[in-house]
Amino acid sequence: MAEGLRERKKRETRQRISDIATALFVEHGFVTVTIAEVADAADVSVNTVYNYFPAKEDLFLDRSKDVVHRLARWVRGRDAGESAVAAVLRELREEVETVSPRVGLTKDYERFLKVIHEAPPLRSRLWSIAQEVQENLEAALREETGAPADDPMPTLIAGQINWLHQTVMGVIGREMVAGRNPDEVSREVLVLIDDMEGLLSEKVLNYAVRGAE
């Protein structure tokens, strides 16, 4: 029980530091705010901040670990009779239909993107995250299909799936920055997802169909 309490306290401390850092970055800019200022505002030492967040970028992009595994997780969790692309389309539609903040459908997303736009280190980190997303997805596809290392199909299908995800995220980000209502954007993006699905070939749509258990 004591171990559980310690872990919970660590999670709470980590979250508090991240929330305080994010508020400072939004108000003053990512480049301007120092780790020392974050530590002071959170009433912890600089070393404590670094214990939880190895790099300054991690403070703002604290949820990146979930993002880099998102598509691979959706593919691995596909239903029986469902292909890899179908699983991702289903999950994307659900996130968009429920107006989920996880895909940026929140008015706060404009402030988040503004901080990134003004900070080259964050833009660089986002590029790295995008690479990780595709690499993890390709690895999942290769593992799920048993494809050999010289088979290009997992690479090609990962690119198609990543295109779906990146396009949805890009359009949502653009509309949120424009001050649009999340509910309206949600409805429009659902139509966009249908349009994108219509552009995919049967070979892509039927890749990595999960057999019956």
Residue pairs with C-beta under 8 A, 6 or more apart in sequence:
10 52
13 44
13 48
13 52
14 52
14 53
16 42
17 38
17 42
17 44
17 48
17 49
17 52
17 53
17 59
18 53
18 59
18 62
20 38
20 41
20 42
21 33
21 38
21 42
21 59
21 60
22 59
22 60
22 62
24 33
24 37
24 38
24 41
25 33
25 59
25 60
25 115
26 111
26 112
26 114
26 115
29 115
29 118
29 119
30 56
30 60
30 115
30 116
30 118
30 119
30 121
30 122
31 118
31 119
31 121
35 46
35 49
35 50
35 56
35 59
36 46
38 49
38 59
39 45
39 46
39 48
39 49
42 49
49 59
53 59
53 62
56 121
57 121
57 122
57 125
58 64
60 115
60 116
60 122
61 122
61 125
61 126
61 129
64 125
64 129
67 129
67 133
68 129
68 132
68 133
68 136
69 136
70 133
70 165
71 88
71 133
71 136
71 137
71 140
71 161
71 162
71 165
72 136
72 137
72 139
72 140
74 87
74 88
74 91
75 84
75 87
75 88
75 137
75 140
75 141
75 144
75 161
75 208
76 140
76 144
77 87
78 84
78 86
78 87
78 208
78 210
79 87
79 210
80 210
80 211
80 212
80 213
81 209
81 210
81 211
81 212
82 90
82 209
82 210
83 205
83 206
83 207
83 208
83 209
83 210
84 141
84 144
84 157
84 161
84 207
84 208
85 157
85 160
85 161
85 164
85 200
85 204
85 205
85 207
86 205
88 161
88 164
88 165
89 164
89 193
89 197
92 103
92 164
92 165
92 168
92 193
93 190
93 193
94 100
95 102
95 103
95 105
96 103
96 105
96 168
96 172
96 186
96 189
96 190
96 193
97 186
97 190
99 105
99 182
99 183
99 186
101 108
101 109
103 168
103 169
103 172
104 112
104 169
104 172
104 173
104 176
105 172
105 176
105 182
105 185
105 186
106 176
106 182
107 176
107 182
109 172
109 173
109 176
109 177
110 176
110 177
110 179
113 173
113 176
113 177
114 177
115 122
116 122
116 123
116 126
117 123
130 162
130 166
133 162
133 165
134 158
134 159
134 162
137 158
137 161
137 162
138 154
138 155
138 158
141 147
141 153
141 154
141 157
141 158
141 207
141 208
142 149
142 151
142 154
144 208
144 210
145 153
145 154
145 207
145 208
147 153
147 154
153 207
157 204
157 207
157 208
160 200
160 204
163 196
164 193
164 196
167 192
167 196
168 189
168 192
168 193
171 189
171 192
172 185
172 189
175 185
175 188
176 182
176 185
197 205
